[in-house]
Amino acid sequence: MDKKTDSRTMPPAADPEAREKQLVNLAVDLAEKQLRDGTAPASVINHYLKLQRLRLSKIVKLAN
């Protein structure tokens, strides 16, 4: 979702899968804002740290 798009002007989702994608995009945008503002709760910080650790683990496994 474009950062400049107001959620009130977002067209309605065509199906449940598209709606889920919209909601995930909104959640990621909010998490990014919180991280940048220094207001992210520990659960958000831990979530992204865990994602990075999993990605690095996969890279190491592929390299071996």
One Martini backbone bead per residue (centre of mass of N, CA, C, O) as a GRO file, in nm:
protein
   64
    1MET     BB    1   0.097   0.035   0.021
    2ASP     BB    2   0.065   0.356  -0.001
    3LYS     BB    3   0.157   0.598   0.220
    4LYS     BB    4  -0.051   0.823   0.091
    5THR     BB    5  -0.280   0.639   0.150
    6ASP     BB    6  -0.586   0.654   0.261
    7SER     BB    7  -0.780   0.425   0.420
    8ARG     BB    8  -1.055   0.564   0.326
    9THR     BB    9  -0.963   0.535   0.001
   10MET     BB   10  -0.968   0.244  -0.001
   11PRO     BB   11  -1.056  -0.005  -0.167
   12PRO     BB   12  -1.236  -0.262  -0.166
   13ALA     BB   13  -1.220  -0.578  -0.131
   14ALA     BB   14  -1.285  -0.859  -0.338
   15ASP     BB   15  -1.162  -1.050  -0.110
   16PRO     BB   16  -1.036  -1.206   0.162
   17GLU     BB   17  -0.740  -1.208   0.062
   18ALA     BB   18  -0.721  -0.904   0.001
   19ARG     BB   19  -0.791  -0.811   0.287
   20GLU     BB   20  -0.554  -0.941   0.428
   21LYS     BB   21  -0.340  -0.782   0.274
   22GLN     BB   22  -0.425  -0.505   0.374
   23LEU     BB   23  -0.384  -0.561   0.678
   24VAL     BB   24  -0.086  -0.634   0.666
   25ASN     BB   25   0.010  -0.366   0.548
   26LEU     BB   26  -0.087  -0.194   0.785
   27ALA     BB   27   0.081  -0.336   1.005
   28VAL     BB   28   0.360  -0.281   0.881
   29ASP     BB   29   0.337   0.025   0.875
   30LEU     BB   30   0.303   0.058   1.181
   31ALA     BB   31   0.564  -0.080   1.268
   32GLU     BB   32   0.751   0.114   1.123
   33LYS     BB   33   0.664   0.368   1.270
   34GLN     BB   34   0.735   0.271   1.555
   35LEU     BB   35   1.033   0.218   1.505
   36ARG     BB   36   1.105   0.512   1.416
   37ASP     BB   37   0.973   0.647   1.688
   38GLY     BB   38   1.023   0.450   1.946
   39THR     BB   39   0.717   0.283   2.005
   40ALA     BB   40   0.778  -0.007   2.002
   41PRO     BB   41   0.708  -0.296   2.101
   42ALA     BB   42   0.865  -0.581   2.186
   43SER     BB   43   0.703  -0.766   1.991
   44VAL     BB   44   0.789  -0.620   1.730
   45ILE     BB   45   1.091  -0.642   1.755
   46ASN     BB   46   1.103  -0.954   1.785
   47HIS     BB   47   0.975  -1.025   1.517
   48TYR     BB   48   1.203  -0.899   1.330
   49LEU     BB   49   1.439  -1.052   1.454
   50LYS     BB   50   1.335  -1.334   1.387
   51LEU     BB   51   1.321  -1.306   1.083
   52GLN     BB   52   1.623  -1.256   1.043
   53ARG     BB   53   1.724  -1.517   1.171
   54LEU     BB   54   1.580  -1.706   0.969
   55ARG     BB   55   1.717  -1.601   0.714
   56LEU     BB   56   2.010  -1.659   0.801
   57SER     BB   57   1.973  -1.962   0.846
   58LYS     BB   58   1.903  -2.029   0.550
   59ILE     BB   59   2.166  -1.928   0.425
   60VAL     BB   60   2.356  -2.116   0.577
   61LYS     BB   61   2.230  -2.382   0.476
   62LEU     BB   62   2.282  -2.323   0.170
   63ALA     BB   63   2.601  -2.294   0.198
   64ASN     BB   64   2.642  -2.610   0.304
   0.00000   0.00000   0.00000
